[in-house]
Amino acid sequence: MRIAVLIPCYNEAMTIQKVVSDFRAQLPDATIYVYDNNSRDNTAELARQAGAVVRFERRQGKGNVVRSMFRDIDADYYVMIDGDDTYPAEFVHDLLAPVMAGEADMAIGDRHSNGSYEKENKRPFHNMGNHLVKGLINRLFKSDLRDIMTGYRVFNRRFVKTMPVTSEGFEIETEMTLHALDKKLTIVEVPIDYRDRPEGSYSKLNTISDGLRVLRTVFRIFKDYRPLSFFSFFALIFLLLGLVVGLPVIGEYLATHYITKLPSAVLAVGLVMLSMMSLTCGFILDTIAKQHKETFQVLLNRVENV
C-alpha cells in the first residue's frame, strides 16, 4: 500500500528536518512530500536534505497548499501533518489503523481528550475559538467530535480525491471536517499528545483574522449544506418582526375599522413576504442539496472502481 505523508510548510526551517526524520523513522516505506508555501528561509533545502520530496505552491495559504497536494499526489493512504513539530510522529500508526481497516475515511488526531492542547498551547484565544467552532458544528450536524481543527489527520484515497477544497487558509481543517460530516463519510478520533512549538518558532495563525475566516466557513457551509434550516431561521425572524410591526395595525383596524398607521402596515406586509420568500428559497435549495448528495455518492462509486 502506498502511503504519502503530506507536510505543508511556511518558514519552518527550525523544525522541518526533525518532522521529516521522525516520520521517516515511523514509516520507512512512505513517500514524504513537503510543499513549500513561499518560505523566506531555507525550509525547502533542509527538507530536501532530510529526504523529503519538495514541491512548491505559490498561492499563499494552507488551503491552497492542501488543494494542490490532494490534486497532485496519488496514494492509497494520506497522512497530513504540520511542519512545526507539535504533533508526535509515533501516533501515526494509531491514526492509520482505522483507515487501513476500512473503519474510517478520515482519522483525526484528537488533542483535547487528554488535555494536552489546553496544557501546552499558550494562546488562550485559540482554545476559546476551538471550543466555539466545535460547539457550533456539533450542534449543526448533531455530532460529538472533540477536535475540529487538528492538523494531524489520515485519509483514504476516496476522501482525498472527492474533497472539493475551496478554502485558502487555515480554515481548511474545518472545511474537511464539515465535508465529512455532510457527506456521511466516517470519522474516527484518536487521542494524541500535543506539544507547543519549540522556543524560537512562531505560529502563522492570526487569532482574529483566521478565527473570523473559520466562522465564515461554518456560516457558508451552514447555508450551502443545511439550506432549509438556514433560511427557515431567517424566515422566522422576518415573520416575528412582521407580527411585531403588524399587530398594532390589526388591533387598530379591529377597533376602528380604519388604518392610520399605513407605513407600519406596508412594512409588516413586506416583512411577511420576505419570510415567505426565505422559506421558499430554503425548500428549493434543500432539494438541490439533496440531489448534490446523491451525485456525490455516484462519484464515490466511480472513485472506488478506479
Rosetta silent file (secondary structure, phi, psi, omega in degrees, C-alpha in Angstrom):
SEQUENCE: MRIAVLIPCYNEAMTIQKVVSDFRAQLPDATIYVYDNNSRDNTAELARQAGAVVRFERRQGKGNVVRSMFRDIDADYYVMIDGDDTYPAEFVHDLLAPVMAGEADMAIGDRHSNGSYEKENKRPFHNMGNHLVKGLINRLFKSDLRDIMTGYRVFNRRFVKTMPVTSEGFEIETEMTLHALDKKLTIVEVPIDYRDRPEGSYSKLNTISDGLRVLRTVFRIFKDYRPLSFFSFFALIFLLLGLVVGLPVIGEYLATHYITKLPSAVLAVGLVMLSMMSLTCGFILDTIAKQHKETFQVLLNRVENV
SCORE:     score description
SCORE:     0.000 S_00000001
   1 L     0.000  135.257 -179.322    0.000    0.000    0.000 S_00000001
   2 L   -87.224  123.846  178.349    1.281    3.444   -0.939 S_00000001
   3 E  -114.463  129.520  177.081    1.388    5.909    1.946 S_00000001
   4 E  -114.647  129.087  174.517    2.016    9.611    1.342 S_00000001
   5 E  -100.256  120.254 -174.999    2.967   11.958    4.164 S_00000001
   6 E  -106.854  122.514 -178.081    1.869   15.492    3.321 S_00000001
   7 E  -126.990  100.601  172.944    3.586   18.402    5.081 S_00000001
   8 E   -76.370  136.057 -173.252    2.510   21.944    4.163 S_00000001
   9 E  -137.567  141.755  170.673    5.227   24.410    5.225 S_00000001
  10 L  -145.215  108.726  179.510    5.799   28.117    5.548 S_00000001
  11 L    55.889   58.154  179.344    9.007   29.262    7.265 S_00000001
  12 L  -118.824   37.405 -177.920    9.592   26.066    9.269 S_00000001
  13 L   -60.694  -30.775 -177.203   13.382   25.823    8.931 S_00000001
  14 L   -68.104  -29.930 -170.009   13.755   25.275   12.669 S_00000001
  15 L  -121.135  -15.491 -168.214   11.614   22.119   12.785 S_00000001
  16 H   -63.332  -37.736 -179.561   11.159   20.633    9.310 S_00000001
  17 H   -64.206  -39.913  178.378   14.151   18.310    9.374 S_00000001
  18 H   -65.690  -41.560  179.680   13.051   16.768   12.654 S_00000001
  19 H   -62.699  -47.226  179.272    9.496   16.286   11.399 S_00000001
  20 H   -62.111  -45.286 -179.037   10.677   14.592    8.194 S_00000001
  21 H   -63.547  -41.725  179.750   13.172   12.416   10.084 S_00000001
  22 H   -62.197  -42.447 -179.499   10.600   11.391   12.700 S_00000001
  23 H   -76.671  -28.766  173.492    8.094   10.278   10.065 S_00000001
  24 H   -63.854  -38.281  178.996   10.790    8.579    8.034 S_00000001
  25 H   -68.356  -37.070 -178.281   11.625    6.519   11.125 S_00000001
  26 H   -80.514  -34.340 -177.701    7.972    5.601   11.722 S_00000001
  27 L  -129.912   76.165 -174.546    7.044    4.994    8.065 S_00000001
  28 L   -64.511  -23.799 -178.582   10.211    3.999    6.205 S_00000001
  29 L   -93.813   -3.499 -178.282    8.323    2.930    3.074 S_00000001
  30 L   -80.300  157.055  171.795    6.207    6.079    2.799 S_00000001
  31 E   -98.717  125.768 -177.258    6.900    8.980    0.456 S_00000001
  32 E  -103.360  121.673 -179.169    7.196   12.240    2.355 S_00000001
  33 E  -109.945  128.079  172.674    6.148   15.377    0.497 S_00000001
  34 E  -112.735  119.000  177.224    6.960   18.862    1.715 S_00000001
  35 E  -102.021  111.591 -178.583    5.087   21.642   -0.060 S_00000001
  36 E   -85.272  127.493 -174.128    6.859   24.944    0.486 S_00000001
  37 L  -109.068   66.340  177.572    4.482   27.912    0.506 S_00000001
  38 L    65.150   39.500  178.733    6.774   30.852   -0.333 S_00000001
  39 L   -63.809  143.788  178.072    9.038   30.417    2.687 S_00000001
  40 L   -96.270   -1.450  176.041   11.579   33.168    3.208 S_00000001
  41 L  -109.287 -163.197 -176.730   14.010   30.858    4.986 S_00000001
  42 L  -100.011   39.279  178.196   15.690   27.633    3.818 S_00000001
  43 H   -55.215  -48.013 -175.858   12.799   25.312    4.686 S_00000001
  44 H   -61.183  -46.384 -178.150   12.792   23.692    1.236 S_00000001
  45 H   -65.198  -42.146  179.256   16.517   22.934    1.198 S_00000001
  46 H   -65.489  -38.101  177.770   16.501   21.493    4.709 S_00000001
  47 H   -65.139  -40.356  178.283   13.506   19.305    3.866 S_00000001
  48 H   -64.712  -40.546  177.548   15.270   18.021    0.764 S_00000001
  49 H   -63.801  -30.156  179.888   18.372   17.223    2.790 S_00000001
  50 L   -80.052   -7.139  176.499   16.218   15.239    5.229 S_00000001
  51 L   106.084   10.468 -179.875   14.933   13.066    2.373 S_00000001
  52 L   -87.105  154.818  169.687   11.602   14.647    1.522 S_00000001
  53 E   -84.490  117.883 -174.009   10.215   15.253   -1.944 S_00000001
  54 E  -102.005  128.677  173.812    9.961   19.050   -2.105 S_00000001
  55 E  -130.580  170.581 -173.086    7.393   20.851   -4.195 S_00000001
  56 E  -128.081  140.788  173.223    6.224   24.448   -4.254 S_00000001
  57 L  -123.913  114.850 -174.413    2.859   26.189   -4.032 S_00000001
  58 L   -82.234  -23.432  177.366    2.999   29.877   -4.966 S_00000001
  59 L   -76.235  122.585 -173.400   -0.550   30.765   -3.902 S_00000001
  60 L   -72.694  138.017  176.459   -0.294   31.767   -0.270 S_00000001
  61 L   125.712  138.931 -177.029   -2.391   29.914    2.286 S_00000001
  62 H   -63.074  -36.356  178.221   -2.635   26.435    3.738 S_00000001
  63 H   -60.932  -40.093  177.782   -5.881   25.703    1.899 S_00000001
  64 H   -64.405  -37.588  178.291   -4.187   26.393   -1.425 S_00000001
  65 H   -65.070  -47.219 -178.286   -1.352   24.039   -0.462 S_00000001
  66 H   -62.871  -38.198  178.048   -3.723   21.237    0.532 S_00000001
  67 H   -59.016  -44.983  178.897   -5.680   21.649   -2.710 S_00000001
  68 H   -66.549  -41.045  178.123   -2.510   21.116   -4.735 S_00000001
  69 H   -58.908  -50.320 -177.806   -1.442   18.165   -2.577 S_00000001
  70 H   -63.416  -34.744 -178.650   -4.764   16.393   -2.970 S_00000001
  71 H   -75.328  -39.406 -169.186   -4.793   17.035   -6.711 S_00000001
  72 H   -87.190  -32.807 -167.923   -1.183   16.111   -7.468 S_00000001
  73 L   -99.740  131.394  179.500   -0.373   13.143   -5.236 S_00000001
  74 L  -112.392  122.418  179.954   -1.704    9.658   -5.844 S_00000001
  75 L  -155.098  176.244  175.711   -1.568    7.155   -2.972 S_00000001
  76 L   -90.551  -35.638  179.413   -3.717    4.692   -1.061 S_00000001
  77 E  -137.741  143.707 -175.726   -3.429    6.462    2.295 S_00000001
  78 E  -124.604  130.311  174.167   -2.514   10.024    3.124 S_00000001
  79 E  -109.771  122.040  177.170   -1.045   11.389    6.348 S_00000001
  80 E  -109.663  129.918 -174.886   -1.327   15.159    6.770 S_00000001
  81 L  -145.092  147.296  175.339    0.834   16.790    9.416 S_00000001
  82 L   -77.333  156.566 -178.069    2.049   20.298   10.194 S_00000001
  83 L   -92.455   15.818 -174.656    5.734   21.087    9.834 S_00000001
  84 L   -99.509    5.399  176.961    6.058   22.758   13.247 S_00000001
  85 L    63.048   34.548  175.972    6.819   19.599   15.287 S_00000001
  86 L   -95.621  -13.488 -179.042    3.771   19.987   17.521 S_00000001
  87 L  -114.630  119.914 -179.625    2.402   16.510   16.705 S_00000001
  88 L   -65.587  133.951 -176.937    4.444   13.430   17.726 S_00000001
  89 H   -67.675  -26.847 -174.265    5.110   11.110   14.794 S_00000001
  90 H   -65.085  -15.670  178.501    4.691    7.931   16.854 S_00000001
  91 H   -81.558   -4.109 -175.509    0.890    8.347   16.881 S_00000001
  92 H   -62.021  -32.730  179.671    0.732    7.890   13.111 S_00000001
  93 H   -67.742  -37.182  177.122    0.199    4.125   13.446 S_00000001
  94 H   -65.692  -34.328  179.163   -2.829    4.677   15.690 S_00000001
  95 H   -77.100  -36.150  179.361   -4.280    7.052   13.115 S_00000001
  96 H   -69.856  -32.560 -171.741   -3.548    4.801   10.155 S_00000001
  97 H   -55.362  -53.147 -178.251   -5.047    1.694   11.765 S_00000001
  98 H   -66.947  -30.082  179.165   -8.789    2.547   11.492 S_00000001
  99 H   -72.342  -44.050  178.806   -8.386    3.926    7.956 S_00000001
 100 H   -66.577  -29.535  179.546   -6.466    0.877    6.737 S_00000001
 101 L   -80.935   -2.516 -179.089   -9.017   -1.402    8.384 S_00000001
 102 L    78.485   14.611 -178.991  -11.820    0.311    6.471 S_00000001
 103 L   -89.410  -11.756 -177.687  -13.350    1.657    9.668 S_00000001
 104 L  -151.497  146.026  169.841  -12.839    5.326    8.757 S_00000001
 105 L   -86.892  -28.032  177.794  -12.471    7.583    5.753 S_00000001
 106 E  -143.828  128.760  173.885  -10.670   10.117    7.922 S_00000001
 107 E  -106.199  133.895 -175.554   -8.890    9.654   11.256 S_00000001
 108 E  -112.287  133.305  173.841   -8.407   12.766   13.376 S_00000001
 109 E   -79.707  104.792 -174.389   -5.683   13.313   15.943 S_00000001
 110 E   -84.048  111.693 -178.110   -7.679   14.463   18.975 S_00000001
 111 L   -87.973  -10.734 -169.634   -5.627   16.907   21.088 S_00000001
 112 L   -97.405  -27.443 -173.481   -8.345   17.690   23.628 S_00000001
 113 L   -59.365  -39.349 -178.845   -9.364   14.370   25.179 S_00000001
 114 L   -96.454    3.692  175.779   -6.213   14.066   27.306 S_00000001
 115 L    78.526    6.023 -175.278   -5.933   17.807   27.958 S_00000001
 116 H   -69.240  -33.293 -179.042   -2.539   18.181   26.287 S_00000001
 117 H   -67.233  -46.584  179.127   -3.642   21.020   23.993 S_00000001
 118 H   -63.470  -31.808 -179.354   -5.014   23.139   26.825 S_00000001
 119 H   -76.713  -41.380 -173.200   -1.860   22.450   28.821 S_00000001
 120 H   -88.891  -34.961 -174.976    0.696   23.112   26.085 S_00000001
 121 L   -72.186  126.460 -176.699   -0.942   25.808   23.989 S_00000001
 122 L   -96.560   13.212 -178.138   -0.002   29.268   25.249 S_00000001
 123 L  -117.304   94.218 -172.663   -2.669   31.128   23.243 S_00000001
 124 H   -61.134  -32.194 -179.922   -5.909   31.192   25.279 S_00000001
 125 H   -67.615  -28.017  175.474   -7.995   32.743   22.488 S_00000001
 126 H   -65.121  -42.480  177.509   -7.146   29.741   20.288 S_00000001
 127 H   -60.653  -45.161 -179.852   -8.599   27.422   22.941 S_00000001
 128 H   -63.103  -42.957  178.960  -11.729   29.539   23.162 S_00000001
 129 H   -63.815  -40.415  177.182  -12.087   29.639   19.381 S_00000001
 130 H   -58.251  -46.423 -178.000  -11.659   25.872   19.114 S_00000001
 131 H   -68.391  -35.576  178.720  -14.442   25.247   21.613 S_00000001
 132 H   -64.733  -49.598 -179.258  -16.739   27.796   19.967 S_00000001
 133 H   -64.845  -41.013  178.964  -16.378   26.300   16.487 S_00000001
 134 H   -59.602  -44.136  179.692  -16.641   22.763   17.859 S_00000001
 135 H   -63.642  -41.238  179.845  -19.897   23.610   19.622 S_00000001
 136 H   -63.116  -45.620 -176.648  -21.387   25.216   16.505 S_00000001
 137 H   -69.720  -42.574  179.495  -20.513   22.287   14.257 S_00000001
 138 H   -62.653  -37.190  177.578  -21.628   19.603   16.707 S_00000001
 139 H   -70.072  -41.390 -176.873  -24.970   21.346   17.115 S_00000001
 140 H   -65.360  -41.888 -175.405  -25.375   21.882   13.387 S_00000001
 141 H  -106.663    7.810  179.492  -24.597   18.276   12.401 S_00000001
 142 L    53.004   44.696  179.588  -25.724   16.544   15.617 S_00000001
 143 L  -110.294 -179.319 -178.683  -22.221   15.128   16.062 S_00000001
 144 L  -141.480   49.821 -179.552  -19.950   14.720   19.070 S_00000001
 145 L   -79.752  147.160 -179.106  -16.462   15.499   17.805 S_00000001
 146 L   -96.442  -28.720 -175.128  -13.786   16.576   20.265 S_00000001
 147 L  -138.648  106.593 -175.596  -11.277   18.236   17.932 S_00000001
 148 L   -85.953  -35.416 -167.806  -12.454   20.030   14.799 S_00000001
 149 L  -112.750   23.206  177.051   -9.310   21.903   13.784 S_00000001
 150 L   -64.811  146.769  178.555   -6.450   19.497   14.424 S_00000001
 151 L   -96.373    5.148 -178.214   -3.716   19.434   11.791 S_00000001
 152 L  -107.960  106.902 -173.967   -2.904   15.730   12.292 S_00000001
 153 E  -143.046  154.202  172.907   -5.108   13.611   10.008 S_00000001
 154 E  -128.476  136.040 -178.330   -5.088   10.428    7.953 S_00000001
 155 E  -127.013  154.464  166.802   -7.315    9.939    4.884 S_00000001
 156 E   -90.822  175.316 -173.088   -8.095    7.173    2.467 S_00000001
 157 H   -66.506  -38.795 -175.687   -7.924    7.737   -1.269 S_00000001
 158 H   -68.125  -29.974  175.786  -11.638    8.248   -1.842 S_00000001
 159 H   -66.400  -49.021 -175.103  -11.761   11.071    0.711 S_00000001
 160 H   -63.451  -42.456 -173.496   -8.825   12.912   -0.866 S_00000001
 161 H   -83.473   -3.376  176.298   -9.996   12.519   -4.454 S_00000001
 162 H  -120.094    8.131 -178.911  -13.576   13.635   -3.734 S_00000001
 163 L   -87.731  112.585  177.930  -12.804   16.530   -1.372 S_00000001
 164 L   -83.777   95.737 -177.482  -13.623   19.887   -3.034 S_00000001
 165 L   -77.947  114.947  178.231  -11.124   22.203   -1.349 S_00000001
 166 L  -112.712  -16.942 -179.909  -12.446   25.759   -1.562 S_00000001
 167 L   -71.803  155.081  177.454  -10.679   27.281    1.459 S_00000001
 168 L  -110.605  -24.756 -173.346   -7.480   29.248    1.012 S_00000001
 169 L  -120.051 -144.678 -173.936   -6.158   29.495    4.568 S_00000001
 170 L   -74.523   -4.015  176.270   -6.165   27.790    7.939 S_00000001
 171 L   -76.950    2.026 -177.887   -9.907   27.137    7.797 S_00000001
 172 H   -59.886  -38.904 -179.937   -9.113   24.098    5.643 S_00000001
 173 H   -62.334  -41.395  177.628   -9.244   21.725    8.641 S_00000001
 174 H   -63.439  -40.623 -179.761  -12.741   22.932    9.493 S_00000001
 175 H   -63.885  -40.232  179.741  -13.818   22.515    5.879 S_00000001
 176 H   -64.718  -40.656  178.777  -12.560   18.921    5.763 S_00000001
 177 H   -65.385  -44.323  179.018  -14.462   18.037    8.926 S_00000001
 178 H   -63.335  -40.205  178.420  -17.645   19.671    7.657 S_00000001
 179 H   -60.690  -45.628 -179.691  -17.327   17.893    4.319 S_00000001
 180 H   -63.589  -42.078 -179.709  -17.018   14.506    6.031 S_00000001
 181 H   -65.329  -44.095 -176.959  -19.995   15.170    8.301 S_00000001
 182 H   -68.827  -37.528 -175.679  -22.240   16.383    5.498 S_00000001
 183 L   -92.691   12.220  176.247  -21.359   13.577    3.081 S_00000001
 184 L    59.564   30.671  172.610  -21.721   10.861    5.759 S_00000001
 185 L   -79.714  147.561 -172.466  -18.060    9.894    5.497 S_00000001
 186 L   -82.525  130.077  178.322  -16.790    8.020    8.533 S_00000001
 187 E  -116.760  133.485  172.977  -14.661    9.893   11.060 S_00000001
 188 E  -122.407  129.307  176.994  -12.676    8.271   13.862 S_00000001
 189 E   -97.961  132.354 -179.028  -10.993   10.366   16.538 S_00000001
 190 E  -119.369  117.949  179.151   -7.751    9.058   18.032 S_00000001
 191 E   -61.427  133.629  178.765   -6.423   10.718   21.224 S_00000001
 192 L  -135.109  165.157  172.071   -2.895   12.063   20.734 S_00000001
 193 L   -87.573  151.623  176.207   -0.419   14.190   22.657 S_00000001
 194 L  -127.860  141.673  175.939    0.219   17.767   21.625 S_00000001
 195 L  -130.436  145.373 -178.688    3.295   19.856   22.345 S_00000001
 196 L   -71.509  163.925  179.557    3.768   23.552   21.852 S_00000001
 197 L   -58.513  146.918  175.363    6.201   24.929   19.308 S_00000001
 198 L   -65.208  156.670 -179.128    9.876   24.881   20.311 S_00000001
 199 L   -59.741  132.200 -178.014   11.336   28.138   21.545 S_00000001
 200 L   100.469  -17.491  176.348   12.144   30.439   18.640 S_00000001
 201 L   -94.773  146.182 -176.734    9.429   29.038   16.395 S_00000001
 202 L  -132.118  149.869 -178.714    6.278   31.079   15.902 S_00000001
 203 L   -78.153  144.730  176.193    2.733   30.344   14.778 S_00000001
 204 L   -91.406   -2.539  179.161    1.424   31.722   11.493 S_00000001
 205 L   -73.762  136.910  170.366   -2.124   31.771   12.845 S_00000001
 206 L  -107.579  117.082 -171.485   -3.727   35.131   13.477 S_00000001
 207 H   -55.145  -43.604 -174.933   -6.303   34.687   16.225 S_00000001
 208 H   -78.072  -57.298 -173.871   -8.694   37.354   14.951 S_00000001
 209 H   -66.654  -44.014  179.773   -8.451   37.143   11.161 S_00000001
 210 H   -70.896  -33.284  175.924   -8.139   33.348   10.937 S_00000001
 211 H   -63.640  -41.691  177.680  -10.856   32.913   13.560 S_00000001
 212 H   -65.590  -36.044  178.522  -13.217   35.067   11.507 S_00000001
 213 H   -66.270  -38.037  177.720  -12.363   33.065    8.391 S_00000001
 214 H   -64.794  -45.178  179.252  -13.218   29.834   10.200 S_00000001
 215 H   -64.069  -36.383  176.775  -16.552   31.249   11.371 S_00000001
 216 H   -64.826  -36.831  177.110  -17.248   32.463    7.835 S_00000001
 217 H   -64.908  -43.141  177.396  -16.574   28.934    6.588 S_00000001
 218 H   -61.051  -43.530  178.793  -19.023   27.493    9.137 S_00000001
 219 H   -60.431  -44.842 -178.996  -21.611   30.096    8.059 S_00000001
 220 H   -65.204  -42.086  179.515  -21.091   29.242    4.381 S_00000001
 221 H   -65.734  -39.523  176.322  -21.330   25.508    4.994 S_00000001
 222 H   -57.233  -45.869 -179.491  -24.491   26.044    7.046 S_00000001
 223 H   -67.417  -42.197 -174.731  -26.030   27.955    4.137 S_00000001
 224 H   -78.577  -38.241 -172.499  -24.859   25.521    1.453 S_00000001
 225 H  -101.081  -19.696  176.671  -25.374   22.186    3.240 S_00000001
 226 L  -128.573   57.267 -172.823  -28.302   22.975    5.559 S_00000001
 227 H   -64.691  -33.834 -179.071  -30.251   25.490    3.447 S_00000001
 228 H   -66.007  -44.645  177.250  -33.687   24.635    4.847 S_00000001
 229 H   -65.360  -41.853 -178.413  -32.555   25.242    8.430 S_00000001
 230 H   -61.172  -52.256 -176.421  -30.596   28.331    7.395 S_00000001
 231 H   -77.448  -25.132  175.106  -33.424   30.055    5.507 S_00000001
 232 H   -66.222  -35.512  177.385  -36.088   28.868    7.946 S_00000001
 233 H   -60.729  -47.216  179.593  -34.213   30.720   10.677 S_00000001
 234 H   -70.251  -32.790  176.136  -34.387   33.981    8.716 S_00000001
 235 H   -62.138  -40.136  178.327  -37.986   33.269    7.730 S_00000001
 236 H   -66.272  -40.721  178.513  -38.877   33.029   11.418 S_00000001
 237 H   -61.757  -47.339  179.731  -37.040   36.280   12.191 S_00000001
 238 H   -63.429  -39.265  179.912  -38.851   38.142    9.411 S_00000001
 239 H   -64.467  -44.706  179.281  -42.201   36.683   10.478 S_00000001
 240 H   -63.118  -42.685  177.631  -41.716   37.715   14.107 S_00000001
 241 H   -63.148  -39.202  177.921  -40.688   41.236   13.050 S_00000001
 242 H   -63.232  -38.740  178.353  -43.728   41.398   10.785 S_00000001
 243 H   -68.643  -40.511  179.264  -46.003   40.405   13.658 S_00000001
 244 H   -60.034  -43.253 -179.021  -44.420   42.937   15.987 S_00000001
 245 H   -76.307  -35.062 -171.082  -44.996   45.721   13.446 S_00000001
 246 H   -88.226  -25.736 -177.596  -48.352   44.459   12.189 S_00000001
 247 H   -60.739  -42.529  175.662  -50.252   43.505   15.347 S_00000001
 248 H   -60.582  -34.346  178.590  -50.872   47.141   16.391 S_00000001
 249 H   -66.854  -43.820  178.757  -52.189   47.812   12.884 S_00000001
 250 H   -64.123  -41.992  178.353  -54.524   44.816   13.086 S_00000001
 251 H   -61.498  -40.745  178.620  -55.654   45.880   16.553 S_00000001
 252 H   -64.280  -41.341 -179.066  -56.410   49.392   15.304 S_00000001
 253 H   -66.031  -40.983  179.679  -58.423   48.046   12.365 S_00000001
 254 H   -65.297  -30.394 -176.770  -60.476   45.711   14.552 S_00000001
 255 H   -84.943  -35.501 -172.039  -61.253   48.574   16.934 S_00000001
 256 H  -121.873  -10.586 -174.067  -61.966   51.383   14.459 S_00000001
 257 L    62.051   21.785  175.206  -62.248   49.756   11.014 S_00000001
 258 L  -131.824  154.401  174.999  -59.626   52.261    9.894 S_00000001
 259 L  -121.845  110.890  176.875  -55.877   52.065    9.333 S_00000001
 260 L   -99.063  -19.445 -179.252  -53.985   55.229   10.135 S_00000001
 261 L   -93.043   62.566 -175.717  -50.570   53.550   10.513 S_00000001
 262 H   -61.623  -43.616  178.183  -50.122   52.973    6.785 S_00000001
 263 H   -59.305  -39.423  178.455  -46.280   52.853    6.825 S_00000001
 264 H   -64.813  -38.467  179.574  -46.404   50.226    9.572 S_00000001
 265 H   -63.959  -43.929  179.782  -48.916   48.204    7.558 S_00000001
 266 H   -64.598  -42.747  179.164  -46.737   48.310    4.440 S_00000001
 267 H   -63.125  -41.983 -179.479  -43.648   47.341    6.445 S_00000001
 268 H   -62.818  -43.889  178.601  -45.461   44.450    8.120 S_00000001
 269 H   -63.112  -41.488  178.936  -46.661   43.084    4.773 S_00000001
 270 H   -62.413  -41.798  179.485  -43.146   43.412    3.350 S_00000001
 271 H   -65.744  -40.310  178.188  -41.615   41.533    6.278 S_00000001
 272 H   -66.571  -38.136  176.817  -44.143   38.704    5.998 S_00000001
 273 H   -64.861  -40.446  175.945  -43.470   38.456    2.259 S_00000001
 274 H   -61.335  -38.370  178.055  -39.730   38.268    2.955 S_00000001
 275 H   -61.697  -45.215 -179.792  -40.448   35.471    5.416 S_00000001
 276 H   -65.992  -39.860  178.983  -42.395   33.513    2.793 S_00000001
 277 H   -65.825  -40.788  179.305  -39.696   34.086    0.170 S_00000001
 278 H   -63.032  -42.844  178.978  -36.962   32.970    2.559 S_00000001
 279 H   -65.731  -38.598  177.816  -38.849   29.780    3.397 S_00000001
 280 H   -63.660  -43.153  176.665  -39.458   29.084   -0.296 S_00000001
 281 H   -59.722  -40.500  179.287  -35.739   29.528   -1.032 S_00000001
 282 H   -59.990  -44.616 -179.933  -34.975   27.097    1.767 S_00000001
 283 H   -65.675  -41.996 -179.106  -37.204   24.378    0.291 S_00000001
 284 H   -65.162  -48.390 -178.140  -35.802   24.843   -3.222 S_00000001
 285 H   -69.473  -29.160  176.664  -32.168   24.830   -2.134 S_00000001
 286 H   -65.790  -38.240  176.090  -32.752   21.887    0.186 S_00000001
 287 H   -64.542  -42.070  178.265  -33.944   19.856   -2.801 S_00000001
 288 H   -63.770  -41.508  179.854  -30.841   20.891   -4.770 S_00000001
 289 H   -62.543  -39.611  178.448  -28.588   19.966   -1.826 S_00000001
 290 H   -65.666  -39.538  176.949  -30.153   16.501   -1.633 S_00000001
 291 H   -64.885  -36.530  177.533  -29.595   15.988   -5.350 S_00000001
 292 H   -63.148  -40.809  178.891  -25.971   17.067   -4.876 S_00000001
 293 H   -64.809  -37.989  177.088  -25.513   14.439   -2.161 S_00000001
 294 H   -64.611  -40.894  177.578  -26.927   11.762   -4.469 S_00000001
 295 H   -63.624  -38.482  179.423  -24.494   12.847   -7.193 S_00000001
 296 H   -63.533  -38.662  178.502  -21.641   12.695   -4.698 S_00000001
 297 H   -63.546  -36.654  175.625  -22.489    9.080   -3.832 S_00000001
 298 H   -64.939  -41.032  178.275  -22.256    8.192   -7.518 S_00000001
 299 H   -62.359  -40.094  177.354  -18.870    9.943   -7.663 S_00000001
 300 H   -58.797  -42.668  179.606  -17.682    7.881   -4.674 S_00000001
 301 H   -62.390  -39.325  179.748  -18.558    4.673   -6.514 S_00000001
 302 H   -66.594  -41.288 -179.159  -16.548    5.814   -9.546 S_00000001
 303 H   -64.370  -40.651 -178.775  -13.521    6.700   -7.449 S_00000001
 304 H   -68.069  -25.196 -178.088  -13.589    3.315   -5.680 S_00000001
 305 H   -89.833   -6.294 -179.853  -13.731    1.497   -9.000 S_00000001
 306 L   -76.191    0.000    0.000  -10.722    3.328  -10.481 S_00000001
